[in-house]
Structures are given as C-alpha cells and as structure tokens.
Amino acid sequence: MSKPQIIIIGAGIAGMAAARMLADANYAPLVIDKGRGMSGRMATRRWDEATFDHGAQYFSARTDEFQAFVDNAAEAIKPWMSVSSGRLHPRWIGTNGMNSIPKLLAKNINVLKKKKVTRIKQLEDGWQVQTDTQDVYQAEALLITIPAPQAIQLLENSQIELPANPLPTIAYHPCLVVLAKLDQPSGIPVPGGLSTNGAVVSWMADNFKKGISKTPAVTLHASPEFSTQHLDGDLQAAGQVMLETVQDILLPAQVTDWKVHRWRYSLCYQRHNEPFWPAGTKFPLLFGGDGFGETANVEGAFLSGKTMAKKVLERLD
C-alpha cells in the first residue's frame, strides 16, 4: 500500500497548482485523475495533424500572484490578445494548447491517470482513497478539486456527511463542443477567437490561427441554453445544428470531419465565495477548484489550488 503525504483528486489547474506548491515545499503529493490525460477543462485534443483547445480557450491575469506565474512560465504560455486590441487585460494561451500549463506544473510529480476515486475513508492517521481499479492509497491530507457535483457523489458513495457543507450551493452550466477539421483556414478573423453570443453557438476559435494546430481546425462552444437542452440527447444531431448555424462564418472553409464533446460541468455560475472549503476534519480535507473564490476561470482555479496548498502546509508543518 502506497502512502504519499498528500493526495489530490483532480489533475486540472487547481489540483496541479496545489501539487506544484507542495512539491516545491519538499512534500510528495500524489495526484489522481479519472481522465486519459491530465489538465481537466484546460484540455487540448490532438486528432491526426489537427490540435484543438476544447475546454478553456484562454485566460487573463488580474492578480500579482498569477501574473508572476505567467511571467515565469514562458515555455508553456504565450500572449494571444494584447491590451492594444482593446482588452483591459491581455489574454494568454498555452504554447502548444492549453494543457501545456498543467503539464508544466506537473513536472516530477506523480500523476495517476485513468483512475477514478470511488471512495474515501478517514483513518486514525489520515485518509484512505480507493479507485475503480481497486487500488488503495493513504495520506495525511486530502485535497479534492473535482467539480462540486462529482465531489458530492464521492462523499455519498463514501457515506460521509459533513456539517455546513457548501458544495450543494455550487452550480455549473454544461457545454457541448464541436471539434471540426477544415480544408482551409476559416473566416474567423485573426487572431482566431470570436464570441458570437448566439442562441446556439456562443464561441468559435480557429486553432490554426491561434498557432496551436498544424492544420485548419475549429472549436465551437454551444450556448449554456442549447447545451442544457441537448446535453443528454443526440449529440451528433446537436453538433450538426451547431455547424449549420456558423457555416457562413467558416467560409471559405468547408468542414471535412468533426466530433462532439460534452462538458457536463463547464462554466460555474454559482460559486462558494472563499477560495476553498476546509471540512474541519481531524486530518486535512479540503475542497477547491473553479467553483470557489471570486472568479470561475483559470486564474481563480489556480489561486484556489495554491491557497489550499498553503493551508495544508500550515497544518502539516
């Protein structure tokens, strides 16, 4: 049985920011994620020669702490839209896709993929974690950074009730995403991002013009309303409607192939005001992520993860 000092559930930006800070403090965090790859909603998908950012599309830095991280991560982060383009804050993207950033944070950290944590248990000397692959791990502290509905399900499966639990108050919009290969660059203006605010499609991005894809490839995000309506329906039919809605904007390009991805928990519209929630257990049990803090974005999730790590270091030290 492996016994790292700290276990983190979720390898998104919050989980990896926490893991990086703990590792830099000479602790040995173990990160567990159910996905095939890491990065959570900072996901980048590669399909033949095409590359797609299909979760978070960009981020800004409004705090000194996050800006310092951006300034020191030039190998993984590059500017996309500057202040001169009319933005109050520059927009940044990953050098080879958005997952470049959590990958940078993950250097020399043990990240277990394709393992879903199904049960947690408090022991006399810490926490026990069990996965769907029947692996069992133990640690003194447990940080949970997965979306709140998934964390609630985990607590229910574990038969753990926590007083004053704020997780049920956190709510997310879903998002349907179309990833489409094109025969040439799209009509989306340079630098490649377009907010449409439409009833069907709310955002479009040309990943070729963003500089992350070798071949023309676009990402379409459906509106929260359309995504909610079609979330558990025929995804191919929904994707076809999305493509038909924006075909004039894509011209002169034509779609050669496409896929649909479903984010059940995408944009958090109802958050817990604090950057994390300490459950008040004997050994540290903390919940955080983009459902916590002032903003539901990349920066907010990053700061949530770091604040969780600081709290754990205080407890364990």
N, C-alpha and C positions, 0 to 999 in steps of 0.2 A: 504494500500500500504506500503510495507516494504521499509525502507530507510537505508541500511547499508552505511558506509562511503566510501567503495571502493568495486567495483565489478570486479571480474576476470573471464574472459571467457576462459575455458580450465583448466582441472584438471590434466594435465601432470606434469612433473618435473619442468618446468618453472613456471607454474601457482602456484604450491604448494610451491615452494621455495619463490616466492613473497609473497604468503599468510602467510607463516610461519614468515617471517621477519616483515610483517605489524602487525600480531597478537602479536608478541613479543614486538612491539612498542606501544601496547595498542590500536590499531585500530581494527575495526571489519570487516574484509574482508568477502565478500560473493563470493564463487566460484560456477560457473555454468558450467555443462558439459553435453553433449548430450549422453554420454555413460551410459551403465547399471552399470558399475563400474568406479572407478577413476583410474588414472595413465597414460592415453594416450598411447603412444607407449612403456611405461615401463609396458606393460601388462603381466599379468600372468593368465592363464586359468586353471581351475580345471575341470576334466572330470572323474567322478567316483573316483577311487583312484589315477588317474594319474594327474600330475601337469606339465604344460608347460609354460616356458617363450617363448612367441611367437612374441614379439616385440624386443626391445633392449635385447641383450644377456648378456652383461657385461659392465663394464666401468673402466676407469683408472682415476687417479687424478694427474694432472700435475701442478696445481697451489696450493699455500699455503692455499688459502681460501677454496677451495674444499676439500683439504686433511684434513683441520681442521674439516670440517663437517663429513667426513668419520670416522675420529678418534673418534668422539663423538657420533657415531650412531651405536655402536656395536650390539645393539638389532635388527637392521634391515639390517646390512651389514656384509658380511664375505668375506675373501680373497678367490680367486679361482685359479689364476695362479700367482706365485711369480716371483720376479726378477731372482731367481736362475734357473727358467725354460727357461731363455733366453730372457725375456721381459725387456725392458728398464724401464717400469713402471708396478707395479703389476696390475692384473685385479681383479675387485671386482664384487660381485653379491649380490642380496637380500637374506636374510637368508631363507625365505620361498618362494622365487620367487622375480622377480624384482619389483613387485608392493609393496613389503614391504617398500620400501624407500619413495614413495609419501604418503603411508598410515601413516608412522611415521611423516612426515611433516604436515599431516592433523589433528593431534590430537587437539581436541577442536576448530576446525574451521568448519564453516557451509559450507558444500559442497552439492549442489543440483545436483542430477543425473537424467538422462533420461529427461533432459530439453534442447532443442536446442534453442539457441538465434537466433531469426529470424530477429530482427530489433533493431536498436539503434537510439536514438534521443537526440540531445543536447537541454537542457532546460536552463532557465535563471539561475538556481542554480546548474547545474550539468548535469548528464546523466540519461536517461531513457532507460531501457532494457526490451524488450518483448520476450517471449519464445513461442514455438509452442504449449505449454499447456495454452496459453493465460494469463500467469502470467506476472505481470509488477513489476519491481523493479527500485529504484532510488539510485544514489550515486553521490558523489562529483568527483570521479575519476574512470576511466575505463581502465583496462588492458586487452589486447587481446593477448592470447598466442596460439591460434589455428594455424594450418598450413596456410601459406600465401594465397593459392588459396581459402580457406574457408573464410578467413578474407576479401578478395576482394569481394566474393559473398555477404557477410554480408553488406559491405559498399554499394554495388549496390542495394541490397534489401531495404536499408535504405535511398537510394537516397542521399548519402553523397559523395561529391567529395573533395579530399584532395590534395593540391598542393605538388609537389615534392615527390609524393608517391613512395617509393621504392619497395612496395610489388610485383608488376608485374615482377620484376627482379629476384625474388627468385624462385628456381625450385627444384623439388623433383623427385627422381626415385621411382616408385612403387615397391612393393614386394609381391609376392604370398608366402604363408606359409602353409606347411603341418604339421599337428599335428597327430602323429601316435602312437597308443598303440602297444606294443610288447609283445611277450610271454616270453621273457628273455632279459637281458641286451644286447645291441648292440655291434658290433665290433668296435665302435668308441673308440679310446684309452682314458684312464684316463688322465686328469680329466673330459673329456666328451665333449670337443669342437673341431671341425675340420673345418678349412677353406679349401674348395675344389677348389675355383676359377673356377668352371666348367661353361660351357655354359648354363647348365640347373639349377643345384643346386650349390650355391656359399658357403653355410654354413650349417653345421649339428651340432646338440647338443643333447647329451644324458642327459635328465633331471634327470634320476635316478643317473647317475654317478656324476652329478653336485651337488647332495644331496638335491634336492628340491622336488622330486617325490617319493612317496611310492612304485610305480610300474614302470617297464620299459616303457619309453615314450620318443620319439624323436621329435625334431623340425627341419624342413628343410626349409631353405630360398632359394627361386629361385634367379637367377641372375637378375640384372636390365633389361637385354635384353629379357630374357624369360618372366619376369613379365610384361613388357610393351607389348609384343606380345600377351599375353593371358589374359590381365587384364579384359577385358570385354567379354571374350569368355566363353567357357565351363570350369568352374573351376574344375569340377570333372575329366574331361579328362586331364587337365593340371596337376592336382595332381597325377594322375596315371602315367604320364610320369616322374614326379619328383621321385616317389617311385621306378619305374623301373630303373632309372638312378643310384640310390645308393644302390640297393638291395644287391650287393656284399659286400659293406662296412658294412651294417647292420648285415650280417651273424655273428654268427649262429642264430640270432633272426629272427623271422617272424612277419610280421605285422598282427595284429588281428582286428584292426579297425582304421579309420582315417577320418580327416576332413580337409577342406581347408579354410584358412582365407586370406582376401585380404586387404593389406595396400595400399591405393591409394597414400598416401604421406608418404614415408618411409625415404629414405636417401636423405638429402638435399645436392645437389651438386653445387648449385649456391646460395650464401648467401649474405645478407646485412652485410657489414663489421663491423658496430657498434653493440654493444650488444642489442640494442633496437632502436626503432624509435619513437620519440615524435612527434605527429602530429601537434603540435603548436596551438591547440585549446584553448579557454578561460579556460575551465576546463580540467585537465589532461586526455589525450587519448594516451595511449602508446601501441605499438605493439612489441612483442618479441617472444622468443622461440628458437627452434633449427635451425631456418633459419637465425639467427642473431649471429654476433660475429665471432670469428676466427675458431671455430670448430663446425661441425654439429654432436654433440654427447651429451651424458648425462651431462657431465661436462659443456659444452657450454650452454646447455639449463638451467641448474641450475644457472650458473653465469648470464645469461640473465635475469632470473626471479628476482634474488637478486638486480641486477643493476636497473631494473625497479622499484622495491620497494623503493630503496634508492632515486630515482628521485621523486617519488610520496611523500615520506616523506618530502623531501626538499620543495616541492610545498605546501603541506598542512600545514606544520609547520610554 
